[in-house]
């Protein structure tokens, strides 16, 4: 364990939704939900305004619409997210050469490798505060929450304590005092299944876990898992900040003698495979953000789809839900959908973007809002399945300039014309075949992926 609080964890607040609010002036201060926009879609990220209504990551879009019908439901713009992430990671590397990106929106920074006069609490706190302001400046206003502690585990815990736009420092020597009152799910690797097993053993807080002998934990959870929890309950974590992370994934796939043609059977297969993947994740103490499916059709054509959550998970229900939603997306497509019903030879589920912790509060209930009189946004037209003009994507019109798709359907595209630098703009509707309307994509260098 380190003698100083020199490990920093930075987490961008409601990242995907915050980027959308930044780039779309009319949505600032309004509920925004990013993810699948169809009835079988899944929420990737919800803005804090939407979270007040109980909308959360990994929730079905259908339920999110029922809880917050006046929210703007947008598909993801990963080019914009990658560019913002590139700017953040560059700002972090200005502070220290040891930066470990966990995903597009979070990273560890080793301040012991920075050029600092000392590592006392006041010094590192000042560095962290300046870094938060530098990130906001580099990204045109995105906020972040930062934790500082003597280990990666405690730094991650600390960054979750004062969201959004917070800074929490855990002085060396106070780690166990901070952890003891917390729910045991704060510890990496304690997912729903492990939490229930511990609950049946009378363990609900970290203090309870700390009192359990190592031998009993090993008997209950196995040698590797039990031993890891025994150490973390005592705030013992000596993992270094590693700037180069090996790309890893966990996947399960199977080839069938007879082609599958019933979508319900395919869903059942994906659900079982998701459970296997989640079990392997938990056994290795890992979790992942990106769920993907692989489908090999009867003619040996192989297609895949993926969906990325705002934070990692090892929950089999979440992995299965995302996998089934991706299959539904394929089935609804004009080309692959027909071939899918013609027979599937292989199905597989994978999870990538792995981390060594799970943000369990993704699955907790959120408090009801104190004020239900939030200003409503009109319900946008629903996107046509397979349409390139999905809600939220950037477009450009020859006469009106740049804007974004508010909704599309029945041969009509509705666009709000505004950009990050403009005030809230007007709304216009066009024919889907209008030659003056086209998608707009900024040019971003290929090597700008911070996880490459």
VEXKOLDREN-881372 format. One line per 3 residues: number of its first residue (from 1); their letters; for each residue x, y, z of C-alpha. Coordinates in nm, 4 decimals. Layout:
<nodes>
NUM	A	X/Y/Z | ...;
</nodes>
This chain:
<nodes>
1	XXX	0.0000/0.0000/0.0000 | 0.1147/0.3530/-0.0748 | 0.1957/0.6005/0.1977;
4	XXX	0.0374/0.8869/-0.0019 | -0.2944/0.9515/-0.1767 | -0.1236/0.9473/-0.5145;
7	XXX	-0.3673/0.7408/-0.7246 | -0.6266/0.9535/-0.9024 | -0.9434/0.8224/-1.0641;
10	XXX	-1.1303/1.0561/-1.2995 | -1.4818/0.9727/-1.4198 | -1.6689/1.1980/-1.6631;
13	XXX	-2.0230/1.2642/-1.5440 | -2.3056/1.1016/-1.7457 | -2.0610/1.1108/-2.0341;
16	XXX	-2.2662/1.0228/-2.3430 | -2.5632/1.2317/-2.2315 | -2.3409/1.5236/-2.1293;
19	XXX	-2.1778/1.5311/-2.4735 | -2.5242/1.5419/-2.6308 | -2.6333/1.8273/-2.4048;
22	XXX	-2.3131/2.0160/-2.4777 | -2.3571/1.9827/-2.8544 | -2.7346/2.0420/-2.8582;
25	XXX	-2.8204/2.3730/-2.6866 | -3.1947/2.3016/-2.6764 | -3.1310/1.9956/-2.4542;
28	XXX	-2.9219/2.1672/-2.1879 | -3.0834/2.1201/-1.8498 | -3.3395/1.8769/-1.9977;
31	XXX	-3.3708/1.4986/-1.9554 | -3.1645/1.3118/-2.2168 | -3.1422/0.9360/-2.2663;
34	XXX	-2.8787/0.7835/-2.4958 | -2.9031/0.4288/-2.6255 | -3.1369/0.2162/-2.8342;
37	XXX	-3.4337/0.4283/-2.9365 | -3.6648/0.1438/-3.0416 | -3.9107/-0.0402/-2.8217;
40	XXX	-3.6564/-0.3159/-2.7537 | -3.3597/-0.0840/-2.7071 | -3.1496/-0.0455/-2.3929;
43	XXX	-3.0390/0.2734/-2.2140 | -2.6632/0.3342/-2.2327 | -2.6553/0.6607/-2.0331;
46	XXX	-2.9128/0.8950/-1.8820 | -2.8519/1.2581/-1.7933 | -2.8898/1.3576/-1.4313;
49	XXX	-3.2191/1.5265/-1.5192 | -3.3514/1.1911/-1.6463 | -3.2086/1.0018/-1.3487;
52	XXX	-3.4353/1.2016/-1.1178 | -3.7225/1.0083/-1.2750 | -3.5563/0.6729/-1.2128;
55	XXX	-3.4065/0.6249/-1.5595 | -3.0759/0.4388/-1.5400 | -2.8229/0.2569/-1.7545;
58	XXX	-2.9132/-0.0961/-1.8691 | -3.2869/-0.0234/-1.8321 | -3.5038/-0.1058/-2.1326;
61	XXX	-3.5900/0.1960/-2.3452 | -3.9569/0.1040/-2.3104 | -3.9403/0.1391/-1.9319;
64	XXX	-3.7337/0.4574/-1.9586 | -4.0020/0.6122/-2.1819 | -4.2703/0.5208/-1.9314;
67	XXX	-4.0751/0.6813/-1.6466 | -3.9666/0.9936/-1.8320 | -4.1787/1.0329/-2.1480;
70	XXX	-4.0683/1.3925/-2.1998 | -3.6975/1.3031/-2.2285 | -3.5079/1.3275/-2.5561;
73	XXX	-3.4205/0.9705/-2.6615 | -3.1103/0.9730/-2.8811 | -2.8937/0.7144/-3.0498;
76	XXX	-2.5205/0.7253/-2.9777 | -2.2659/0.9384/-3.1675 | -1.9457/0.7522/-3.0918;
79	XXX	-1.7341/0.9788/-3.3086 | -1.8199/1.2704/-3.0800 | -1.7564/1.0613/-2.7685;
82	XXX	-1.4180/0.9405/-2.8939 | -1.3111/1.2962/-2.9737 | -1.4088/1.4182/-2.6255;
85	XXX	-1.2295/1.1215/-2.4718 | -0.9159/1.1971/-2.6726 | -0.9135/1.5494/-2.5323;
88	XXX	-0.9565/1.4211/-2.1759 | -0.6813/1.1609/-2.1994 | -0.4457/1.4209/-2.3468;
91	XXX	-0.5175/1.6497/-2.0506 | -0.4447/1.3658/-1.8072 | -0.1139/1.2858/-1.9764;
94	XXX	-0.0098/1.6477/-1.9308 | -0.0073/1.5711/-1.5574 | 0.1539/1.2263/-1.5501;
97	XXX	0.2998/0.9779/-1.7995 | 0.1200/0.6957/-1.6184 | -0.2431/0.7145/-1.7329;
100	XXX	-0.4530/0.3981/-1.7459 | -0.7717/0.4465/-1.9513 | -1.0491/0.2137/-1.8403;
103	XXX	-1.2952/0.3287/-2.1049 | -1.3800/0.6380/-2.3048 | -1.4923/0.8268/-1.9955;
106	XXX	-1.2635/0.7252/-1.7109 | -0.9018/0.6614/-1.6249 | -0.6536/0.6181/-1.3432;
109	XXX	-0.3594/0.8589/-1.3117 | -0.0472/0.7873/-1.1046 | 0.0583/1.1155/-0.9445;
112	XXX	0.3685/0.9504/-0.7997 | 0.5058/0.9607/-1.1545 | 0.4193/1.3298/-1.1949;
115	XXX	0.6655/1.6115/-1.1515 | 0.5380/1.7272/-0.8120 | 0.7333/1.8826/-0.5220;
118	XXX	0.5722/1.6358/-0.2791 | 0.2728/1.4019/-0.2459 | 0.1131/1.5554/0.0609;
121	XXX	-0.2647/1.5814/0.0674 | -0.2743/1.9555/-0.0013 | -0.0467/1.9189/-0.3054;
124	XXX	-0.2318/1.6328/-0.4728 | -0.5685/1.7944/-0.3947 | -0.4588/2.1084/-0.5753;
127	XXX	-0.3408/1.9040/-0.8733 | -0.6720/1.7171/-0.8885 | -0.8750/2.0366/-0.8703;
130	XXX	-0.6740/2.1993/-1.1486 | -0.7078/1.8841/-1.3566 | -1.0885/1.8918/-1.3302;
133	XXX	-1.0894/2.2492/-1.4555 | -0.8444/2.1597/-1.7345 | -1.0722/1.8765/-1.8501;
136	XXX	-1.3725/2.1089/-1.8535 | -1.1745/2.3633/-2.0536 | -1.0472/2.1047/-2.3050;
139	XXX	-1.3946/1.9592/-2.3652 | -1.5967/2.2817/-2.3711 | -1.7612/2.2255/-2.0355;
142	XXX	-1.7853/1.8542/-1.9595 | -1.7667/1.7916/-1.5854 | -1.5878/1.5098/-1.4095;
145	XXX	-1.5744/1.3548/-1.0651 | -1.2360/1.2740/-0.9158 | -1.1209/1.0488/-0.6349;
148	XXX	-0.7732/1.0511/-0.4773 | -0.6487/0.7706/-0.2551 | -0.3612/0.5377/-0.1788;
151	XXX	-0.4924/0.2643/-0.4144 | -0.6948/0.2174/-0.7306 | -0.9812/0.0609/-0.5371;
154	XXX	-1.0161/0.3505/-0.2946 | -0.9681/0.6132/-0.5667 | -1.2558/0.4584/-0.7622;
157	XXX	-1.4751/0.4479/-0.4521 | -1.3902/0.8112/-0.3742 | -1.4802/0.9345/-0.7249;
160	XXX	-1.8332/0.7982/-0.6771 | -1.8962/0.9774/-0.3490 | -1.9626/1.3321/-0.4694;
163	XXX	-2.1152/1.3131/-0.8165 | -2.1471/1.5096/-1.0325 | -1.8512/1.7487/-1.0548;
166	XXX	-1.7004/1.6437/-0.7227 | -1.3580/1.5874/-0.5698 | -1.2998/1.3510/-0.2772;
169	XXX	-0.9617/1.2777/-0.1195 | -0.9095/0.9795/0.1115 | -0.6157/1.0651/0.3414;
172	XXX	-0.3806/0.7707/0.4048 | -0.4778/0.5877/0.7218 | -0.8528/0.6595/0.6884;
175	XXX	-0.9348/0.3979/0.4244 | -1.0970/0.1337/0.6442 | -1.2889/0.3985/0.8373;
178	XXX	-1.4398/0.5163/0.5073 | -1.5230/0.1670/0.3839 | -1.6733/0.0017/0.6908;
181	XXX	-2.0227/0.1621/0.6801 | -2.0583/0.1046/0.3050 | -2.2611/-0.1715/0.1421;
184	XXX	-2.0504/-0.4715/0.0509 | -2.1369/-0.4144/-0.3162 | -1.8867/-0.1278/-0.3213;
187	XXX	-1.6125/-0.3913/-0.3492 | -1.5144/-0.4992/-0.7027 | -1.6417/-0.8470/-0.7832;
190	XXX	-1.9443/-0.8312/-0.5530 | -2.2233/-0.8530/-0.8074 | -2.5867/-0.9442/-0.7383;
193	XXX	-2.5162/-1.3178/-0.7014 | -2.2221/-1.2718/-0.4627 | -2.4088/-1.0048/-0.2659;
196	XXX	-2.7017/-1.2430/-0.2150 | -2.4703/-1.5246/-0.1026 | -2.3044/-1.2885/0.1449;
199	XXX	-2.6414/-1.1591/0.2643 | -2.7502/-1.5121/0.3486 | -2.4326/-1.5377/0.5553;
202	XXX	-2.5232/-1.2178/0.7420 | -2.2823/-0.9913/0.5532 | -2.4275/-0.6680/0.4126;
205	XXX	-2.1609/-0.4052/0.4889 | -1.7853/-0.3912/0.4489 | -1.7555/-0.3954/0.8273;
208	XXX	-1.9462/-0.7257/0.8315 | -1.7154/-0.8652/0.5647 | -1.4061/-0.7533/0.7523;
211	XXX	-1.5101/-0.9696/1.0479 | -1.5412/-1.2865/0.8386 | -1.2314/-1.5098/0.8661;
214	XXX	-1.0419/-1.5834/0.5449 | -1.1131/-1.9556/0.5711 | -1.4876/-1.8930/0.5840;
217	XXX	-1.4777/-1.6615/0.2821 | -1.2787/-1.9150/0.0821 | -1.5290/-2.1843/0.1748;
220	XXX	-1.8170/-1.9583/0.0752 | -1.6800/-1.8017/-0.2448 | -1.3745/-1.9987/-0.3509;
223	XXX	-1.0037/-1.9382/-0.3017 | -0.9466/-1.6584/-0.5553 | -1.2703/-1.4661/-0.4992;
226	XXX	-1.2757/-1.5109/-0.1230 | -0.9103/-1.4146/-0.0908 | -0.9607/-1.1008/-0.2992;
229	XXX	-1.2579/-0.9840/-0.0930 | -1.0693/-1.0539/0.2291 | -0.7960/-0.8109/0.1200;
232	XXX	-1.0223/-0.5422/-0.0254 | -1.2436/-0.5368/0.2853 | -0.9277/-0.4248/0.4660;
235	XXX	-0.8500/-0.1654/0.1955 | -0.5500/-0.3667/0.0760 | -0.4902/-0.3121/-0.2937;
238	XXX	-0.1433/-0.2827/-0.4445 | -0.2324/-0.2905/-0.8147 | -0.0177/-0.0469/-1.0146;
241	XXX	-0.1439/0.2074/-1.2670 | -0.0672/0.0430/-1.6014 | -0.0641/0.2796/-1.9027;
244	XXX	-0.0868/-0.0010/-2.1598 | -0.3890/-0.2211/-2.1003 | -0.4164/-0.5483/-2.2881;
247	XXX	-0.7325/-0.5673/-2.4976 | -0.9401/-0.8461/-2.3451 | -1.2811/-0.9986/-2.3912;
250	XXX	-1.4878/-1.2933/-2.2738 | -1.7119/-1.4706/-2.5222 | -1.9152/-1.7864/-2.5742;
253	XXX	-2.0336/-1.9163/-2.9116 | -2.1727/-2.2384/-3.0565 | -2.2311/-2.3875/-3.4016;
256	XXX	-2.5473/-2.5911/-3.4577 | -2.5963/-2.9035/-3.6689 | -2.9424/-2.7823/-3.7698;
259	XXX	-2.9943/-2.4160/-3.8519 | -3.1948/-2.2117/-3.6026 | -3.4876/-2.0268/-3.7574;
262	XXX	-3.7104/-1.9401/-3.4611 | -3.6121/-1.6037/-3.3127 | -3.7499/-1.7091/-2.9741;
265	XXX	-3.5110/-2.0056/-2.9703 | -3.2233/-1.7730/-3.0635 | -3.3157/-1.5442/-2.7748;
268	XXX	-3.3110/-1.8404/-2.5357 | -2.9677/-1.9452/-2.6656 | -2.8300/-1.5925/-2.6220;
271	XXX	-2.9712/-1.5779/-2.2686 | -2.7902/-1.8991/-2.1729 | -2.4686/-1.7808/-2.3359;
274	XXX	-2.4935/-1.4467/-2.1553 | -2.5173/-1.6327/-1.8241 | -2.1996/-1.8275/-1.9113;
277	XXX	-2.0144/-1.5098/-2.0062 | -2.1240/-1.3331/-1.6871 | -2.0154/-1.6318/-1.4778;
280	XXX	-1.6680/-1.6275/-1.6365 | -1.6445/-1.2521/-1.5777 | -1.7292/-1.2913/-1.2089;
283	XXX	-1.4857/-1.5801/-1.1664 | -1.2050/-1.3639/-1.3019 | -1.3099/-1.0601/-1.0987;
286	XXX	-1.3732/-0.8596/-1.4152 | -1.6611/-0.6768/-1.5788 | -1.7211/-0.5242/-1.9210;
289	XXX	-1.8912/-0.2326/-2.0907 | -1.9448/-0.3568/-2.4459 | -2.1786/-0.6468/-2.5213;
292	XXX	-2.1667/-0.7972/-2.8692 | -2.3362/-1.0781/-3.0569 | -2.2024/-1.2821/-3.3483;
295	XXX	-2.4382/-1.4451/-3.5972 | -2.3374/-1.6763/-3.8824 | -2.6200/-1.7163/-4.1325;
298	XXX	-2.7172/-2.0224/-4.3349 | -2.5087/-1.8977/-4.6299 | -2.2008/-1.8623/-4.4014;
301	XXX	-2.2274/-1.4822/-4.3956 | -2.1177/-1.3581/-4.0522 | -2.2633/-1.0417/-3.8999;
304	XXX	-2.2152/-0.8825/-3.5603 | -2.3617/-0.6042/-3.3510 | -2.2469/-0.4407/-3.0282;
307	XXX	-2.3770/-0.2014/-2.7651 | -2.1766/-0.0111/-2.5038 | -2.2922/0.0768/-2.1537;
310	XXX	-2.1731/0.3798/-1.9622 | -2.0186/0.1585/-1.6919 | -1.9070/-0.2050/-1.6774;
313	XXX	-2.1235/-0.4929/-1.5605 | -2.0995/-0.8628/-1.4842 | -2.4743/-0.9060/-1.4408;
316	XXX	-2.6131/-1.1925/-1.6549 | -2.9517/-1.0225/-1.6867 | -2.7991/-0.7048/-1.8287;
319	XXX	-2.5757/-0.8962/-2.0717 | -2.8714/-1.1078/-2.1857 | -3.0980/-0.8072/-2.2288;
322	XXX	-2.8441/-0.6269/-2.4451 | -2.7766/-0.9423/-2.6496 | -3.1474/-0.9932/-2.7184;
325	XXX	-3.1885/-0.6271/-2.8111 | -2.9026/-0.6583/-3.0607 | -3.0649/-0.9685/-3.2103;
328	XXX	-3.3930/-0.7766/-3.2430 | -3.2053/-0.4986/-3.4216 | -3.0702/-0.7524/-3.6702;
331	XXX	-3.4096/-0.9153/-3.7147 | -3.5696/-0.5786/-3.7935 | -3.3179/-0.4987/-4.0666;
334	XXX	-3.4439/-0.5093/-4.4259 | -3.1693/-0.7481/-4.5466 | -3.0275/-0.9438/-4.2538;
337	XXX	-3.3732/-0.9920/-4.1027 | -3.4893/-1.1989/-4.3993 | -3.1706/-1.4065/-4.3949;
340	XXX	-3.1964/-1.4512/-4.0187 | -3.5317/-1.6198/-4.0571 | -3.3767/-1.8375/-4.3283;
343	XXX	-3.1529/-2.0035/-4.0708 | -2.8633/-1.9370/-3.8335 | -2.5642/-2.1724/-3.8064;
346	XXX	-2.3756/-2.0018/-3.5227 | -2.4646/-1.7731/-3.2328 | -2.2312/-1.6098/-2.9850;
349	XXX	-2.2226/-1.3506/-2.7065 | -1.9154/-1.1556/-2.5984 | -1.8260/-0.8857/-2.3476;
352	XXX	-1.5288/-0.6560/-2.4012 | -1.3998/-0.3258/-2.2663 | -1.3076/-0.5142/-1.9518;
355	XXX	-1.2336/-0.3542/-1.6169 | -1.1494/-0.5051/-1.2801 | -1.4455/-0.3561/-1.0986;
358	XXX	-1.8226/-0.3212/-1.1315 | -2.0224/-0.0053/-1.0704 | -2.3058/-0.1679/-0.8809;
361	XXX	-2.5048/0.1504/-0.8353 | -2.6095/0.1121/-1.1994 | -2.8687/-0.1333/-1.0731;
364	XXX	-2.9899/0.0438/-0.7629 | -3.3156/0.2359/-0.7388 | -3.2960/0.6096/-0.7802;
367	XXX	-3.4881/0.8522/-0.5661 | -3.8037/1.0074/-0.7008 | -3.7731/1.3751/-0.7961;
370	XXX	-3.8740/1.6335/-0.5421 | -4.0265/1.8470/-0.8166 | -4.2349/1.6760/-1.0855;
373	XXX	-4.2937/2.0012/-1.2694 | -3.9861/1.9843/-1.4905 | -4.0248/2.1615/-1.8229;
376	XXX	-4.1495/1.9095/-2.0798 | -3.9971/1.8387/-2.4164 | -4.2360/1.7260/-2.6905;
379	XXX	-4.2273/1.3566/-2.7842 | -4.0188/1.3273/-3.1036 | -4.1314/1.1154/-3.3964;
382	XXX	-4.0035/0.7573/-3.3638 | -3.7144/0.6569/-3.5860 | -3.7899/0.4230/-3.8743;
385	XXX	-3.6158/0.0891/-3.8281 | -3.2969/0.0779/-4.0308 | -3.3041/0.4495/-4.1105;
388	XXX	-2.9683/0.6278/-4.1177 | -3.1469/0.9364/-3.9831 | -3.1751/0.8086/-3.6261;
391	XXX	-3.2606/1.0571/-3.3470 | -2.9543/1.2531/-3.2386 | -2.7278/1.2022/-3.5405;
394	XXX	-2.5637/1.5034/-3.7036 | -2.6930/1.6251/-4.0390 | -2.6324/1.9116/-4.2774;
397	XXX	-2.8768/2.0872/-4.5107 | -2.7667/2.2869/-4.8130 | -2.9844/2.5850/-4.7173;
400	XXX	-3.0187/2.5633/-4.3375 | -2.6714/2.4388/-4.2407 | -2.5880/2.1940/-3.9635;
403	XXX	-2.8284/2.0387/-3.7166 | -2.9349/1.7072/-3.5659 | -3.2193/1.4643/-3.6209;
406	XXX	-3.5060/1.5070/-3.3781 | -3.6963/1.2145/-3.5264 | -3.7735/1.0277/-3.8464;
409	XXX	-4.0593/0.8165/-3.9733 | -4.3137/0.7713/-4.2531 | -4.0821/0.9266/-4.5064;
412	XXX	-4.0176/1.2447/-4.3038 | -3.7043/1.3621/-4.1188 | -3.7415/1.6287/-3.8492;
415	XXX	-3.4273/1.8326/-3.7816 | -3.3375/2.0915/-3.5201 | -3.0815/2.3306/-3.6653;
418	XXX	-2.8287/2.4190/-3.3969 | -2.4687/2.3439/-3.3039 | -2.2580/2.3593/-2.9890;
421	XXX	-2.1684/2.7222/-3.0615 | -2.5202/2.8417/-3.1531 | -2.8288/2.9208/-2.9473;
424	XXX	-3.1202/2.6765/-2.9481 | -3.2292/2.6537/-3.3086 | -3.5463/2.6116/-3.5157;
427	XXX	-3.7065/2.2817/-3.6162 | -3.7786/2.1894/-3.9796 | -3.9131/1.8760/-4.1469;
430	XXX	-3.8013/1.7322/-4.4800 | -3.8715/1.4401/-4.7057 | -3.6515/1.1414/-4.6341;
433	XXX	-3.5439/1.1595/-4.9983 | -3.4555/1.5309/-4.9917 | -3.1231/1.5556/-5.1827;
436	XXX	-3.0256/1.8693/-4.9884 | -3.0197/1.6809/-4.6551 | -2.7294/1.4518/-4.5703;
439	XXX	-2.5514/1.3036/-4.2723 | -2.2615/1.5086/-4.1349 | -1.9513/1.3475/-3.9816;
442	XXX	-1.6503/1.5436/-3.8571 | -1.3102/1.4301/-3.9761 | -1.1253/1.2617/-3.6891;
445	XXX	-0.7788/1.1039/-3.7265 | -0.7882/0.7244/-3.7068 | -0.5364/0.7132/-3.4215;
448	XXX	-0.7510/0.9240/-3.1907 | -0.8978/0.6205/-3.0123 | -0.7671/0.6527/-2.6523;
451	XX	-0.7989/0.2777/-2.5996 | -0.6114/0.1794/-2.9156;
</nodes>
